[in-house]
Amino acid sequence: MPESWELHKLFAHNAESNGDYQSAENYLWQAIEAAAESKSFVKLAICMDSLGDLYFRMKRFSEAETIYNDCLEKQIGAFGLEHPEIAATLNKLANCQNFQNKMKPAEDSLKQALMINLLCFGEGAPQTSTTIRNINSLYARQGKVFDIREVSGWGQAKEQAPEQKEDSICKTCHRPFKGLQCPTCTQFRMTAMNPDELERLPVVCATKDIRDGTVITLSAVNIDVRLASKFDSFFNVNHVLGKPATRLISKGAALKLSDVDLSG
């Protein structure tokens, strides 16, 4: 039987899919309250992450930034300082800061995320490469060039990192699991597994931020990634080209059915 926080999170997803953002926000706050009653930092962080994502898609970047910061605090309490979930949230936080022209905080967030990915996966991993691309894009906005050696000395915190206190919970199937990867679904998560061992699906991903109402042209390409859902993503670029976006779609995100207006 699903827990109360799971049900409210599901209600929020359904409401957002129907364009009812106010109800989605209300349900997520109820999910956060229910998760808080469970005394689980992990459950609380999952609900906060969803609310931050909602605010980001609604272009409420300042509120999303606040929520992601709160989410980070809970994740650090549950996982320690160097879990890939923290790197993922730092990337989202940096996006919010970037949209608000907070260049220095965005740089710091991305460098922290990169340090975690380097420690967990190494320089050649997809997670690391994505963060480096985000940093390069941010630096390009400022007329600067990024040198990976800028984060070479950041790994000294490893020895002081607290032990992971809670099992992770999959953001998609909500099953608890140990380690860094949910083995029972295909959600796009930070993973320490060899990419060749993972199930990979060709899905349409945004190669740049797509604004709400923007007609999708060459901003989407077919890329192999792990999905949040097998059944709620596009697998053919032709199905989305020329269609307007229904919300803000961040760079690198797989396009979901609810992201594209198919009525036209």
N, C-alpha and C positions, 0 to 999 in steps of 0.2 A: 504494500500500500504506500503510495507516495506520501512524503511528509508535507506539512503545510507550506513550507517555503518553496518546495518543488511545484506544488499546485499553483501558487501565486505567480511563480516565475513562468509557468506554462500559460496561465491566463494572460500574462503581460505579453508574451510572444504572440499569442493569437490576436490580442487587441491591436498590437502594432502592425501585424500583417493586414488587418482590416483598416488601417489608417487612423485608429483611435488612440492617439498618442497620450492623451490625458489619462485614459483608463490604464494604458500600459504603465505610465509613470506611477499611478496610484497602486497598481498591483505589485510593482517592484518594491515600493516602500513597504508594503505589507509583507512581501517576501523577506526583506531585510529585517523587519521586526521579528518575524517568525524564526529566522536564522539566528538572530541574537539570543532568543530564548533557548536555543539548543546549546549555547556556550561553545559553538564550534567556529573557530576563526576561518576555517576553510569554507564552510557553508556561507558564512557572512561575506567572505571575499567574492564568492561566485555571484551572489546577488548584487553586490556593489559593482562588480565588473559589468554585469548586464545593464545596470542603471547608467553607469558611465558611458557605455556604448550607445544607449538610447539618447542621452543628452548630446553625445557627439553627432549622431545622425540628425538630431534636431538643430544642430549648429549652436547649441548652448555650451560653448567651449569652456567658459569659466566654471560653470557648474560641473561639467564633466571632469575638469582638472581637479576640482576639490574631491569628487568622488573617487577618482583614481588614486589620489594621494591617501585617502582613507583606506582604500583597498590594499595599497602597498603595505600600510602599517599592519593590517590583519594578516597578509601573506607572510610578512617577515616573522610575525609572531608564531605562525604555524609551520613554516618551512625553513626558517633560517634566512641568511642573507644571499644565498647563491643558488636559488632554485629557478629553473627556467620560467616558471609562472611569473616570477617577479620581473624577469627580462621582458616578457610579453606585455605586462602592464606598463613598464617604463617606456616601451615603444609607443603605446597608446597615449600615455601622459605627454610624451614629446610631441605627438601630433597636435594635441590640444594647445600646448604652449607655442608651437610653430604657427598655428592659425591665429594666435593672439600676438604674434610678433615678439614673443619672449624668447629671443634667440639663445641667450646664455643658459637659461634653465633647460631649454630643449636640448642643447648640446650636452649638458651635464646628465640629463636623463638618458640620452642615447649612449653616451660613453659608459655609464653604469650598466646599461643593458648589454653593450658589447663586451664589457669585461666579464659578465656572467656567462654569456654565450661562448666566449673564448675558453673560459675555465671548464665549462660543461662539455662543449662539443669540439672545440678547436677552430682554426681559422677557415677551413674549407667547408664547414657545414652550412646548410641552407639558412638556418636561423642566424648564423653569424653574418652571412652574405647579405641577408635582408637588412640587418641593422646597419651594416657598413654602407649599403645603398642609401638608407635614410640619412645617415650622417653626411654622406657626400652631397646629397640633395640640399640639406640644410646649409652646408658650407658654401655650396654654389650660390645660394641666395645672397650670401654675404661677400662673395668674391674671394673666398678662401679655398684652400686645398687641404683635405684631411690626410693626416699621416697616422697610421695605426699605432705607431710608437707612442702616441700621446696617451694611450691607456696601458702601456707596458708595465707600469709600476703600480697599477690599481689592484693587483691580485693579492696584495699582502693581507687583506682582510680575511682570507680563506681560513687561516688558523683560528681566528676568533669567531667564526660563524657558528651560531648555536645549532644543535641537532634538530632535525625535523621532528616536530611534536605530534603532528597529525598525518594520517594517510591523505593522499590527494583524492579529490572527487571529480569525476569526469563532468565537464560542463555540458556534455551532450546527453549521455545516458544516465548521469548522476550515480554511477556505481563507484564505490571506493576502490582504489588501487594503490599499490606500492610502487615506488620508483617514479619515473618521469613520464611514462606513456600509458594511457588507457589501452589495454589489449583487446577490448571487446567492441570498439566502434572506430569509425574513420574520421573522427574530428580532427581539425587542424590544430595541433598542439606542439609545444616545444618537446622534442624527443631526443634521447641519447642513443636510440637505435640506429643501426646502419640504414640509410635511406633506401638502399636496395632491398631491404627486408620488409619494407612497409607496403601496404596496399596503396596504389597510386591511381588516381582517376583524372582523366582530362577534363578540366572545367574552365569556364570563362572567368578570367580574373581581370580586375582593373589594373592597368599599368600606370595610372595616375588618378588623383582624386577626381571623382565625378560628382559635380554639384547637383543638388535637387533640381529637377526640371530640365537638365541638360540632355540634349539628344546624344545618344551614345554612338560615336563614330569609330575611330581607330583606337579608342581608349580601352578596348577589351581584346584580349588575345587568349588563345587556347594554351593553358599551362598545366602541367601535371602537379597537383598539390593534394594534400590530405584535406578532407572536407569536414565541415561542421555537420553536414547531412548529405547522404547520398541522394536523397529524394527531393531536395529543395534547392538545387543548383542547376545552372545551365551547362550543357555539354556541347552546344553548337553556337559559334559566334554569330551565325546568321539569325539566330533567334532573338538577339538583343540589338544588333546594329540598326540604327535609325529610330530606336524606341527611346522615349524620355525616361530618365531616372526618377524614381519616386521619392528618393531620399539621398542624402550625402553618402557616397560610397568611397571609402578610403582606399588609397593605393595598396595593391596587393591582395585585396579582399576578393573572395569568390562571389560572383553575382548570384543572389538568391532570387527566387520567383517574385518575392515581395519587393525587390529592388527595382523592378522594371515595369513600366506601364505597357501592358500588352493589348490594351483596348483599341488602339489606333490601327 
